Amino acid sequence: MILKPLICVPILKKDRKTVLKVASEAINAGADLVELRIDALLDTDPQSIIHLIEEINHPLIATNRMRGEGGYFMGSEALRTEILVEVADYADYLDIELQTDEQYRSRVIRAAKSAIISYHDFQKTPYLKELLEIVKREKELGNIAKFAVMPQNMQDTLNVLQVINQADNTIGIAMGELGRYTRVVAPLLGSPITYASLGGESAPGQLDLKHTQDIIDKLMDGGE
C-alpha cells in the first residue's frame, strides 16, 4: 500500500506579514506542509524566524538555500547554516544541501528533528548511475533524500522516476515543463513529499496546490 504523500507549499516572501498571509492561504487550502525559505526573508535574525514559525503553527520545513542551488542568502556559509541550527527545535524538518561543507552540514543534521538532504541542478539531469550515488550519499547522512534536476529529454524524466522507484524515502523531481508530470507520478512510486505552488511557481514546472491535490487523489483512488 502506497501512503498518500505530503503536499508542501514553499513560501518565498520577504516580510513577515506576506509570509503569514501565504501560509494561512496554503493551510486553509489543505497543504500538509509549508516550506519556509529563510533565504528569501529580509529579516534573518533567528529569534524573528522562530517567532514566525510559531505564528505559522503548522508542520514546516525550514531551509536557507545556498546561492549555488537557487537560493538568495547573501551571508557566509557559517551564518547560513547557524541560522538553521538556531531554529531547528521549531521546525519539523530542516533541508540542507548535500554540497554544503561537511563541517557546517553535520551541525545542521545533528540539530534537526528530521533532516532532508537535498541536491539541485537547474541546468541538467545527471546520469542514472550518478543520481543513484547522490541519493545513496544523502540517505547515509539524513532521514530523507531529495533531488531536483532539469531534464533535457524524456529519458531524463524516466531516470528520475526509476531512482525514486529503487530508493525509499526519496523525493525526486524533474523540473520544467518536460518534468512537470513527475511531481504527481513520483508519489505513486513512494516519494514522501511533493511540492506545489500557491499562485506562482517557486521552481520551474511546479503545479498549483489544487491541481496537485486533485491529480494525486484521482491517481491514488484509481490504484485501489
C-alpha positions as MATLAB code, in Angstrom:
seq = 'MILKPLICVPILKKDRKTVLKVASEAINAGADLVELRIDALLDTDPQSIIHLIEEINHPLIATNRMRGEGGYFMGSEALRTEILVEVADYADYLDIELQTDEQYRSRVIRAAKSAIISYHDFQKTPYLKELLEIVKREKELGNIAKFAVMPQNMQDTLNVLQVINQADNTIGIAMGELGRYTRVVAPLLGSPITYASLGGESAPGQLDLKHTQDIIDKLMDGGE';
ca = [
       0.000    0.000    0.000;
       1.367    3.408   -1.023;
       0.886    6.128    1.571;
      -0.518    9.407    0.317;
       2.343   11.913    0.017;
       2.543   15.122    1.970;
       1.983   18.143   -0.262;
       4.254   21.061    0.621;
       3.852   24.703   -0.412;
       7.154   26.663   -0.440;
       6.970   30.267    0.790;
       9.411   32.688   -0.857;
       8.352   36.039    0.561;
      10.425   38.830    2.053;
       8.400   40.067    5.008;
       6.573   38.549    7.979;
       3.114   39.822    7.008;
       3.237   38.334    3.498;
       4.725   35.046    4.738;
       1.877   34.675    7.244;
      -0.717   35.504    4.564;
       0.625   32.881    2.147;
       0.996   30.316    4.938;
      -2.605   30.876    6.041;
      -3.878   30.505    2.457;
      -1.853   27.322    1.949;
      -3.044   25.781    5.209;
      -6.673   26.678    4.500;
      -6.334   25.152    1.038;
      -5.173   21.862    2.541;
      -1.364   21.930    2.320;
       0.121   19.271    4.592;
       3.379   21.203    4.961;
       4.796   24.623    4.237;
       8.442   25.266    3.444;
       9.857   28.482    4.896;
      12.586   29.762    2.598;
      14.674   31.684    5.096;
      16.986   32.853    2.296;
      14.120   34.900    0.841;
      13.474   36.817    4.092;
      14.744   40.333    4.703;
      14.937   39.667    8.462;
      17.018   36.544    9.068;
      17.513   37.037   12.802;
      16.965   33.559   14.318;
      14.603   34.839   17.044;
      12.459   36.587   14.429;
      12.325   33.372   12.403;
      11.393   31.331   15.482;
       8.522   33.723   16.222;
       7.429   33.469   12.579;
       7.420   29.665   12.698;
       5.410   29.765   15.927;
       2.869   32.097   14.301;
       2.548   29.834   11.261;
       1.817   26.949   13.656;
       1.727   24.214   11.008;
       4.061   21.343   10.039;
       7.025   23.068    8.434;
      10.272   22.552    6.519;
      12.897   25.233    7.186;
      15.584   25.786    4.598;
      18.133   28.521    3.993;
      19.008   27.680    0.417;
      22.578   28.224   -0.770;
      23.060   30.553   -3.741;
      24.704   27.827   -5.802;
      21.457   25.849   -5.703;
      18.913   28.559   -6.397;
      18.942   30.377   -3.047;
      19.213   34.054   -2.150;
      21.122   34.106    1.138;
      23.956   36.661    0.960;
      25.860   35.844    4.158;
      28.628   33.386    4.901;
      28.184   29.623    4.959;
      28.805   29.663    8.710;
      25.943   32.124    9.222;
      23.631   30.435    6.701;
      23.849   27.104    8.479;
      23.947   28.554   12.002;
      20.513   30.090   11.430;
      19.155   26.631   10.628;
      20.722   25.216   13.784;
      19.150   28.019   15.842;
      15.613   27.363   14.532;
      15.894   23.547   14.450;
      13.758   22.890   17.541;
      10.829   24.755   15.992;
      10.799   23.130   12.533;
       9.585   19.627   11.733;
      12.256   19.247    9.042;
      15.474   21.027    8.113;
      16.534   20.909    4.459;
      20.299   21.164    3.973;
      22.172   20.729    0.686;
      24.413   17.718    0.155;
      27.056   20.055   -1.288;
      27.266   22.091    1.926;
      30.717   21.875    3.513;
      30.756   18.877    5.864;
      31.669   20.865    8.989;
      28.544   23.020    8.599;
      26.265   20.336    7.178;
      26.880   17.946   10.077;
      25.858   20.572   12.652;
      22.547   21.133   10.871;
      21.869   17.395   10.607;
      22.586   16.857   14.305;
      20.267   19.717   15.269;
      17.360   18.640   13.041;
      14.343   16.681   14.228;
      14.336   15.223   10.715;
      16.930   16.113    8.065;
      16.202   16.381    4.336;
      19.481   16.202    2.412;
      18.948   17.904   -0.928;
      20.614   18.319   -4.312;
      19.543   20.749   -7.060;
      20.759   21.089  -10.637;
      18.903   23.713  -12.680;
      20.920   23.016  -15.839;
      20.798   19.257  -16.423;
      19.979   15.787  -15.121;
      22.977   13.701  -14.042;
      23.224   10.190  -15.465;
      21.214    7.482  -13.716;
      24.258    5.999  -12.005;
      25.254    9.426  -10.669;
      21.722   10.126   -9.407;
      21.701    6.824   -7.541;
      25.058    7.692   -5.986;
      23.784   11.136   -4.927;
      20.754    9.573   -3.243;
      22.912    6.930   -1.575;
      25.125    9.625   -0.046;
      22.107   11.670    1.046;
      20.491    8.707    2.771;
      23.699    7.910    4.623;
      23.590   11.417    6.093;
      19.944   12.237    6.757;
      16.388   10.971    7.089;
      15.053   11.878    3.636;
      16.932   12.186    0.337;
      15.885   14.863   -2.143;
      16.998   15.772   -5.640;
      15.575   18.224   -8.168;
      17.097   18.276  -11.642;
      16.441   19.772  -15.076;
      15.642   17.195  -17.774;
      16.830   17.623  -21.346;
      14.692   14.810  -22.748;
      12.037   12.296  -21.711;
      14.652    9.697  -20.737;
      15.932   12.080  -18.062;
      12.459   12.224  -16.509;
      12.190    8.426  -16.597;
      15.566    8.145  -14.889;
      14.278   10.377  -12.087;
      11.289    8.090  -11.601;
      13.499    4.998  -11.733;
      15.617    6.342   -8.871;
      12.517    7.016   -6.763;
      11.234    3.532   -7.512;
      14.525    1.999   -6.358;
      15.167    4.192   -3.302;
      12.677    4.512   -0.473;
      12.132    7.781    1.411;
      13.390    9.788   -1.553;
      11.933   12.957   -3.041;
      12.772   13.197   -6.734;
      11.715   15.975   -9.090;
      12.324   16.593  -12.767;
      11.824   20.347  -13.181;
      10.466   22.372  -16.082;
       7.581   21.645  -18.437;
       9.112   18.340  -19.521;
       9.299   17.063  -15.977;
       6.033   18.518  -14.682;
       4.301   15.122  -14.647;
       6.925   13.652  -12.305;
       5.566   15.844   -9.489;
       2.386   13.773   -9.367;
       3.753   10.424  -10.587;
       6.663   10.320   -8.116;
       4.310    9.970   -5.119;
       2.843    6.822   -6.698;
       6.340    5.349   -6.568;
       6.779    6.207   -2.899;
       8.091    9.782   -2.825;
       7.028   11.008    0.658;
       6.692   14.723   -0.171;
       5.800   16.643   -3.297;
       5.883   20.406   -3.779;
       3.113   22.616   -5.154;
       2.667   26.333   -5.633;
       0.053   28.761   -4.405;
      -0.449   31.339   -7.110;
       3.083   31.216   -8.504;
       5.873   28.724   -9.091;
       8.792   28.577   -6.667;
      10.545   26.143   -9.014;
      10.290   25.535  -12.783;
       7.322   23.331  -13.725;
       5.618   23.384  -10.339;
       1.878   22.647  -10.388;
      -0.502   24.608   -8.188;
      -1.801   23.104   -4.953;
      -5.382   22.415   -6.082;
      -4.331   20.622   -9.284;
      -1.718   18.611   -7.396;
      -4.291   17.517   -4.803;
      -6.882   16.600   -7.441;
      -4.491   14.624   -9.647;
      -2.910   12.692   -6.776;
      -6.334   11.894   -5.299;
      -7.569   10.557   -8.650;
      -4.418    8.551   -9.309;
      -4.388    7.013   -5.847;
      -8.099    6.262   -5.823;
      -7.683    4.570   -9.192;
      -4.927    2.390   -7.755;
      -7.114    0.857   -5.051;
];
